[in-house]
């Protein structure tokens, strides 16, 4: 029983240690904060004055301005009451009433501090959804569900506590990402499926698939004269790394490896499980027939999973596609918009990696399950 809980506990503690100590270890090369400002929750005591109109194009939105008396609920100015001028437009629309809570930005000024209604307090909705997801995973998945959550927590620790600081420190993005994703893959399958041949096959298939996806994104991205600068906020990163330690060029590889990992893991474990179950059900079945049957299963999986990646691109670019249609943009113009080209290359690179995960995993399964060393072991 203790062995069952040992690995999850070790991984949980390791992830926590990474998150706790990473900020202090990376302080020397972390970009300096821009300006002295803090964000705190505040509550509207009274709306002193307001001049609001319904937006004639979006009636659910009001524009104009408000003058508010608010109480700061936390931070260095906790308990203070301040007057805030709140300007409302379509994009920045923090419309509040007496009693409402919102996020207030406090910035030090030469004469007096500046207080600005930064945004609605949206964290509550996210936390409630996160809590609901955790409860559902634990109710339906029980111990395996708990292991999945620990694996997700470990992934967050690797990305936030190791990958991001490592990129700013100047470590090579490709080597760093491959190493961290390999570690993530091993930990994930050990937690979810245990240590056995099926897990080992899925690990190798996943790693091969995501590396192919990263190589495809980098190669065809550079063929299309694209680089990490064209990623969302990519250009801003240059100003956060004035010593040029951050290697922007390779961020396409990093981004696609991270985004494609989940789908590739699903395909790899599905293929490994399919081969394993076919072998268990009929040990006497010729290997060629078993491989063909597993590939046939993979074809069905491939059809849905490639749609997942392409539709994710379509969903994230929905408003852009609508603009293209609305302006009757020619195909030549549409295809050569950097953001569109980059998104399509990412979706296609992920799909190629996912497709090749199927034969990778099947080959690994055939080799490992039929190797004399592994045949003497169970599982």
C-alpha positions in Angstrom: 0.0 0.0 0.0 2.8 2.4 0.9 4.5 1.8 -2.5 1.3 2.8 -4.2 1.5 6.3 -2.6 5.2 6.7 -2.6 5.7 8.0 -6.1 2.8 10.5 -6.1 4.0 11.9 -2.8 7.6 12.2 -4.1 6.4 13.9 -7.3 4.1 16.3 -5.4 6.9 17.3 -3.0 9.4 17.7 -5.9 7.0 20.0 -7.8 6.4 22.1 -4.6 10.1 22.4 -4.0 10.6 23.7 -7.6 7.8 26.3 -7.3 9.0 27.5 -3.8 12.7 27.8 -4.7 12.6 28.8 -8.3 11.9 32.5 -7.8 15.0 33.0 -5.5 17.2 30.9 -7.7 16.2 32.8 -10.9 16.3 36.3 -9.3 19.7 37.2 -10.8 18.5 36.9 -14.4 14.9 37.7 -14.1 13.8 40.9 -15.8 13.4 43.9 -13.5 9.8 45.0 -12.8 8.7 48.0 -14.9 7.6 50.7 -12.5 6.5 50.5 -8.9 2.9 49.4 -8.9 0.7 46.8 -7.1 -2.7 45.3 -7.7 -5.2 45.0 -4.9 -8.9 44.1 -4.5 -11.1 47.1 -3.8 -14.8 47.7 -3.1 -17.0 50.5 -4.3 -18.4 52.4 -1.4 -20.3 54.9 -3.5 -20.7 56.0 -7.1 -20.2 59.8 -6.7 -21.0 60.6 -10.3 -21.4 58.8 -13.6 -22.1 59.6 -17.3 -22.9 56.4 -19.1 -24.5 55.5 -22.5 -25.3 52.2 -24.1 -23.0 51.3 -26.9 -25.1 51.6 -30.0 -23.3 48.6 -31.7 -23.0 46.5 -28.5 -26.1 47.3 -26.4 -24.9 45.1 -23.5 -21.9 47.4 -23.0 -22.0 50.8 -21.5 -19.4 53.5 -22.2 -18.6 56.8 -20.5 -17.0 57.5 -17.2 -17.6 57.1 -13.4 -16.3 58.8 -10.3 -16.0 56.3 -7.5 -15.3 56.3 -3.8 -13.6 53.0 -3.1 -12.0 51.2 -0.1 -8.8 49.2 -0.7 -9.2 45.8 0.8 -5.6 44.5 0.7 -2.0 45.5 0.0 0.1 48.3 1.4 -2.8 50.7 1.4 -5.3 48.3 3.0 -8.3 50.1 4.6 -7.7 53.4 2.8 -10.5 55.2 1.0 -9.7 56.8 -2.3 -11.4 58.5 -5.2 -11.1 56.8 -8.6 -11.9 58.1 -12.0 -13.2 55.1 -14.1 -13.2 55.6 -17.9 -15.3 53.0 -19.8 -14.9 52.0 -23.4 -15.5 48.8 -25.4 -12.2 47.1 -24.6 -11.6 48.5 -21.1 -15.0 48.2 -19.5 -14.9 47.9 -15.7 -18.5 49.0 -15.1 -19.2 48.8 -11.3 -21.9 49.8 -8.9 -22.0 50.4 -5.1 -20.9 47.3 -3.3 -19.1 45.7 -6.2 -15.5 44.4 -5.9 -12.9 44.9 -8.6 -9.1 44.9 -9.0 -7.5 48.3 -8.4 -4.0 49.3 -9.7 -2.0 51.5 -7.4 1.1 53.2 -8.9 3.5 55.5 -7.2 3.5 59.0 -8.6 5.8 62.0 -8.2 3.1 64.0 -6.5 0.5 61.5 -5.5 -0.3 57.9 -6.1 -2.4 56.9 -9.1 -5.4 54.7 -8.6 -6.9 53.0 -11.6 -9.8 50.5 -12.0 -7.7 47.8 -13.7 -10.3 45.1 -14.2 -13.1 43.0 -12.8 -12.2 40.4 -10.3 -12.4 37.3 -12.5 -10.2 35.0 -10.4 -13.3 33.7 -8.5 -14.8 32.2 -11.6 -11.5 30.5 -12.6 -11.0 29.1 -9.1 -14.6 27.7 -9.0 -14.1 26.1 -12.3 -10.8 24.6 -11.2 -12.4 23.3 -8.0 -15.2 21.7 -10.0 -12.7 20.1 -12.3 -10.7 18.7 -9.4 -13.8 17.3 -7.7 -15.0 15.6 -10.9 -11.6 14.1 -11.5 -11.4 12.8 -8.0 -14.9 11.4 -8.0 -14.6 9.7 -11.3 -10.9 8.8 -11.3 -10.3 8.1 -7.6 -6.6 7.2 -7.2 -5.9 7.5 -10.9 -7.6 10.8 -10.9 -5.4 12.0 -8.0 -2.3 10.9 -9.9 -3.5 12.8 -13.0 -3.8 16.0 -10.9 -0.3 15.5 -9.4 1.0 15.0 -12.9 -0.7 18.3 -14.0 0.8 20.0 -11.0 4.2 18.7 -11.8 3.9 19.9 -15.4 3.0 23.4 -14.2 6.1 23.4 -11.9 8.4 22.4 -14.8 7.0 25.1 -17.1 6.8 27.9 -14.6 9.7 27.0 -12.3 12.2 25.6 -14.8 11.4 26.2 -18.5 10.6 29.9 -18.3 13.5 30.9 -16.1 15.8 28.6 -18.1 14.8 30.4 -21.3 15.6 33.8 -19.8 18.9 32.4 -18.4 20.0 31.7 -22.0 19.8 27.9 -21.9 19.3 26.4 -25.3 15.5 26.2 -25.8 15.5 22.9 -27.8 17.7 20.9 -25.4 15.9 22.3 -22.3 12.4 21.7 -23.7 13.2 18.1 -24.9 14.7 17.3 -21.5 11.7 18.7 -19.5 9.1 17.2 -21.8 10.9 13.8 -21.6 10.8 14.1 -17.8 7.1 15.1 -17.9 6.3 12.2 -20.1 8.0 9.7 -17.9 6.4 11.0 -14.7 2.9 11.2 -16.3 2.9 7.6 -17.5 4.5 6.3 -14.3 1.7 8.0 -12.3 -1.2 7.1 -14.6 -0.2 3.7 -16.0 2.6 2.4 -13.7 5.9 0.9 -14.6 5.4 -1.7 -17.3 6.0 -2.4 -21.0 2.8 -0.5 -22.0 4.0 2.7 -20.2 7.5 2.4 -21.7 6.0 2.0 -25.2 3.7 5.1 -24.6 6.7 7.1 -23.3 8.8 6.4 -26.4 5.9 7.0 -28.8 5.0 10.3 -27.1 8.5 11.6 -27.1 9.0 10.8 -30.8 5.7 12.4 -31.7 6.3 15.7 -29.9 9.9 16.0 -31.2 8.7 15.5 -34.7 6.0 18.2 -34.1 8.7 20.6 -32.8 11.0 20.0 -35.7 8.2 20.4 -38.2 7.2 23.7 -36.7 10.7 25.1 -36.6 11.7 23.9 -40.1 8.6 25.0 -41.9 8.3 28.2 -39.8 11.8 29.2 -40.9 10.9 28.2 -44.5 8.0 30.7 -44.2 10.4 33.4 -42.8 8.7 33.1 -39.4 10.3 33.0 -35.9 9.5 33.5 -32.3 9.0 37.2 -32.8 5.6 36.4 -34.5 4.3 34.5 -31.5 1.8 36.5 -29.4 3.9 39.0 -27.4 7.0 37.6 -29.0 8.5 41.1 -29.8 7.9 42.3 -26.3 10.1 39.5 -25.0 13.1 41.2 -26.6 12.7 44.2 -24.3 12.6 41.9 -21.3 15.9 40.3 -22.3 18.3 43.3 -23.0 21.4 41.1 -22.8 20.1 38.9 -25.6 20.2 35.8 -23.5 16.7 34.8 -24.7 17.0 32.8 -27.9 13.8 34.0 -29.7 14.5 32.0 -32.8 13.7 28.6 -31.2 10.5 29.6 -29.4 8.4 28.0 -32.3 9.9 24.6 -31.3 9.1 25.2 -27.6 5.6 26.4 -28.2 4.5 23.5 -30.4 6.1 20.8 -28.1 4.1 22.1 -25.2 0.8 22.6 -27.1 0.9 19.2 -28.9 2.0 17.2 -25.9 -1.4 16.4 -24.5 -2.9 15.2 -27.7 0.2 13.1 -28.6 0.2 11.5 -25.2 -3.5 10.5 -25.7 -2.7 8.8 -29.0 0.5 7.1 -27.7 -1.2 5.5 -24.7 -4.2 4.5 -26.9 -1.9 2.7 -29.4 0.1 1.1 -26.6 -3.0 -0.1 -24.9 -4.5 -1.4 -28.1 -1.4 -3.5 -28.9 -1.2 -4.7 -25.3 -4.9 -5.9 -25.3 -4.7 -7.6 -28.7 -1.6 -9.5 -27.5 -3.3 -10.4 -24.2 -6.5 -11.5 -25.9 -4.7 -13.7 -28.5 -1.0 -14.5 -27.8 -0.9 -16.8 -30.7 -1.9 -14.2 -33.3 0.8 -13.6 -35.9 2.7 -10.4 -35.2 2.0 -9.0 -38.7 -1.8 -9.3 -38.1 -1.5 -7.8 -34.7 0.4 -4.8 -36.0 -2.1 -4.3 -38.8 -5.0 -4.4 -36.4 -3.3 -1.9 -34.1 -2.6 0.4 -37.1 -6.3 0.1 -38.1 -7.3 1.3 -34.6 -4.8 4.1 -35.0 -6.5 5.3 -38.2 -9.8 5.8 -36.3 -8.0 7.7 -33.5 -6.1 9.8 -36.1 -9.3 11.0 -37.7 -10.6 12.6 -34.5 -7.3 13.8 -33.0 -6.2 15.7 -36.1 -9.6 17.4 -36.1 -9.0 18.4 -32.5 -5.8 20.3 -33.4 -7.1 21.9 -36.5 -10.4 22.9 -34.8 -8.4 24.4 -31.9 -6.6 26.6 -34.5 -10.0 27.6 -36.0 -11.5 28.4 -32.5 -8.5 30.5 -31.4 -8.5 32.4 -34.7 -12.3 32.7 -35.0 -12.6 36.5 -35.0 -9.7 36.8 -37.4 -11.3 34.3 -39.8 -14.6 36.3 -39.5 -12.7 39.5 -40.4 -11.2 37.8 -43.4 -14.6 36.7 -44.6 -16.2 40.1 -43.8 -13.5 42.0 -45.8 -13.6 39.5 -48.7 -9.8 39.1 -48.3 -8.1 37.3 -51.2 -6.5 33.9 -50.4 -3.0 35.2 -51.2 -3.4 38.0 -48.6 -4.9 35.7 -46.0 -2.3 33.0 -46.3 0.6 35.5 -45.9 -0.6 37.2 -42.8 2.2 36.2 -40.3 -0.2 35.4 -37.4 -2.4 33.2 -39.7 0.6 31.5 -41.3 2.1 30.8 -37.9 -1.1 29.4 -36.4 -1.6 27.1 -39.4 2.0 25.9 -39.3 1.5 25.1 -35.6 -1.7 23.2 -36.2 -0.2 21.3 -39.1 3.0 20.5 -37.3 1.1 19.2 -34.3 -1.1 17.1 -36.6 2.0 15.6 -38.4 3.6 14.8 -35.0 0.3 13.2 -33.9 0.0 11.1 -37.1 3.6 9.8 -36.9 3.0 9.0 -33.2 0.9 6.1 -34.4 3.6 4.2 -36.3 6.3 5.2 -33.8 4.3 3.7 -30.9 3.4 0.5 -32.8 7.1 -0.1 -33.8 8.2 0.5 -30.2 5.5 -1.9 -29.0 6.5 -4.6 -31.4 10.2 -4.3 -30.5 9.8 -4.1 -26.7 7.1 -6.8 -26.4 9.1 -9.2 -28.5 12.5 -8.5 -27.1 13.7 -11.5 -25.1 14.6 -9.3 -22.1 11.1 -7.9 -21.8 9.3 -11.2 -22.6 10.6 -12.6 -19.3 8.7 -9.8 -17.5 5.1 -9.4 -16.8 3.1 -6.3 -17.6 
